[in-house]
Amino acid sequence: MKKLFTSAVLCLHIFSCFAQPTGDFTKTILTQDPQLNGDSLHIYFHIADNFDFGQPAKIIIGLHGLGDPESSVQMRQYLSAVGDSLKAIVMCPDPYLQDQPKSRAALNEAIDSVLTWYLINENEMYIAGYSAGSDVAAQYVFETPEHEMKGLIWHSPGFFATPNMSNQASFPPVCLCYGTSDYVSILQANTLNSTFSGSSVPFLYNEIPGVGHTMNYSSVTAEVLECIDFIDANSTIGLHENSVISFNVFPNPVSGNDALTITGLAIGNQVEIFDVTGNRVAAYYMSGASDKMSIQNFSLQFDKGIYLLRISGETNMVSQKILVR
């Protein structure tokens, strides 16, 4: 069953605005998925200087291709003005182009990490791919993603032109940007236009006059913003959320010998604790009839700092940041 990922996060003023970088910067994580063999994963960010870290943020995930942009730095460059306009975080992880299993694993690890570092509105996650990077983005979205995207911005389609439409009811809105001089992907673009125009998926075929196989053109920001406007107008994400998990956690912050108490749980719920690097540091399972769990001496088990508490059920997941001091 496809999971719907929602977020119920609490940002405490005492830590929401400290030591958060803005501008262009890179974070590197050591991957955990066995498919990635412990590779380092570079994640390139753009966050506006006036960004409000105290509010749940939109996020735009960008994946470069084999042309222009041919690097995550360039992809970030082309999406930065979009992020500033929407007050969104731009995040461009390095993909494994033309290796979908590895790309999917890397994308999941990047998203998992970002969700621990920042307050993210998980109903406002967009994914944009260019050329071969659009293959990564499209296949992730169309093949039961671990993280649900609000919409797909498919720019200059690469090698993937035959999505499985048997599960199209679960697809988010799709915006396909295609330059009229893009002879590299003209066949893919025409095939995709025919496929989606005859489907129930909200679809915008965004022809860009005089543009070839690139994102390096003067109106790229306006075109991407048009896609996002279309996605927002046609998205149903968040309208059919499962509300089974509705919990309270206290105290927060937690200190001294306090027990961390969680109420509103159900049998089968899993409670996980992640540190700021995205590593899971503890896990608990509800197996009894009570709707309450108390984790004794919580602050004595963990170093001081910020942690992400996630509770997952059969069909959804909610999360909240916890401060240990």
LINWO-V486246 format. One record per residue. SS is DSSP state (~ for helix, > for strand, _ for the rest). NEAR is the number of other C-alpha atoms within 12 Angstrom. Layout:
BEGIN
[[SS | NEAR] [SS | NEAR]]
END
This chain:
BEGIN
[[_ | 13] [_ | 23] [_ | 23] [> | 33] [> | 37] [_ | 39] [_ | 38] [_ | 30] [_ | 33] [_ | 32] [_ | 30] [_ | 21] [~ | 14] [~ | 19] [~ | 24] [~ | 25] [_ | 19] [_ | 16] [_ | 11] [_ | 22] [_ | 22] [_ | 24] [> | 23] [> | 28] [> | 25] [> | 24] [> | 23] [> | 23] [> | 28] [> | 22] [_ | 28] [_ | 24] [_ | 23] [~ | 14] [~ | 18] [~ | 25] [_ | 14] [_ | 16] [_ | 21] [> | 20] [> | 32] [> | 27] [> | 36] [> | 37] [> | 38] [> | 40] [> | 37] [_ | 27] [_ | 18] [_ | 20] [_ | 28] [_ | 27] [_ | 32] [_ | 22] [_ | 22] [_ | 30] [> | 33] [> | 36] [> | 39] [> | 49] [> | 49] [> | 54] [> | 53] [_ | 46] [_ | 39] [_ | 30] [_ | 29] [> | 28] [_ | 31] [_ | 29] [_ | 31] [~ | 40] [~ | 29] [~ | 30] [~ | 45] [~ | 41] [~ | 33] [~ | 41] [~ | 48] [~ | 38] [~ | 29] [~ | 37] [~ | 38] [~ | 30] [~ | 22] [~ | 28] [_ | 27] [> | 37] [> | 49] [> | 46] [> | 48] [> | 50] [> | 49] [_ | 41] [_ | 44] [_ | 31] [_ | 34] [_ | 23] [_ | 20] [~ | 27] [~ | 23] [~ | 27] [~ | 33] [~ | 36] [~ | 32] [~ | 40] [~ | 40] [~ | 32] [~ | 37] [~ | 40] [~ | 38] [~ | 34] [~ | 34] [~ | 39] [~ | 41] [~ | 30] [~ | 33] [_ | 44] [_ | 39] [> | 40] [> | 35] [> | 36] [> | 32] [> | 35] [> | 41] [> | 51] [> | 48] [> | 52] [> | 53] [> | 50] [> | 46] [~ | 41] [~ | 47] [~ | 48] [~ | 43] [~ | 48] [~ | 50] [~ | 46] [~ | 36] [~ | 38] [~ | 40] [~ | 35] [_ | 28] [_ | 24] [_ | 28] [_ | 26] [_ | 38] [_ | 39] [_ | 44] [_ | 43] [> | 46] [> | 49] [> | 48] [> | 52] [> | 53] [> | 51] [> | 48] [_ | 40] [_ | 31] [_ | 31] [_ | 31] [_ | 23] [_ | 26] [_ | 22] [~ | 21] [~ | 16] [~ | 18] [~ | 23] [~ | 18] [~ | 30] [_ | 37] [_ | 42] [> | 40] [> | 48] [> | 45] [> | 47] [> | 48] [> | 42] [> | 33] [_ | 23] [_ | 18] [_ | 28] [_ | 20] [_ | 24] [_ | 34] [~ | 27] [~ | 21] [~ | 30] [~ | 38] [~ | 27] [~ | 22] [~ | 37] [~ | 31] [~ | 18] [~ | 25] [~ | 28] [~ | 20] [_ | 14] [_ | 22] [_ | 19] [_ | 29] [_ | 31] [> | 33] [> | 35] [> | 32] [> | 31] [> | 28] [> | 27] [_ | 18] [_ | 16] [_ | 27] [_ | 26] [_ | 33] [> | 38] [_ | 42] [_ | 24] [_ | 20] [_ | 16] [_ | 22] [~ | 32] [~ | 26] [~ | 22] [~ | 34] [~ | 44] [~ | 29] [~ | 26] [~ | 37] [~ | 42] [~ | 24] [~ | 27] [~ | 34] [~ | 27] [~ | 19] [~ | 24] [_ | 32] [_ | 24] [_ | 30] [_ | 23] [_ | 13] [_ | 16] [_ | 23] [_ | 22] [_ | 23] [_ | 22] [_ | 33] [_ | 28] [_ | 30] [> | 26] [> | 31] [> | 26] [_ | 25] [_ | 31] [_ | 29] [> | 30] [_ | 24] [_ | 20] [_ | 17] [_ | 21] [_ | 23] [> | 31] [> | 26] [> | 35] [> | 23] [_ | 22] [_ | 34] [_ | 26] [_ | 23] [_ | 21] [_ | 34] [> | 27] [> | 38] [> | 30] [> | 33] [> | 31] [_ | 29] [_ | 27] [_ | 28] [_ | 31] [_ | 27] [> | 22] [> | 20] [> | 21] [> | 19] [> | 23] [> | 26] [_ | 25] [_ | 16] [_ | 13] [_ | 14] [_ | 17] [_ | 22] [> | 25] [> | 29] [> | 24] [> | 28] [_ | 18] [_ | 18] [~ | 30] [~ | 26] [~ | 18] [~ | 22] [_ | 26] [_ | 18] [_ | 19] [> | 25] [> | 34] [> | 41] [> | 40] [> | 42] [> | 41] [> | 42] [> | 35] [_ | 31] [_ | 21] [_ | 22] [> | 31] [> | 35] [> | 39] [> | 38] [> | 40] [> | 39] [> | 40] [> | 34] [> | 32] [_ | 23]]
END
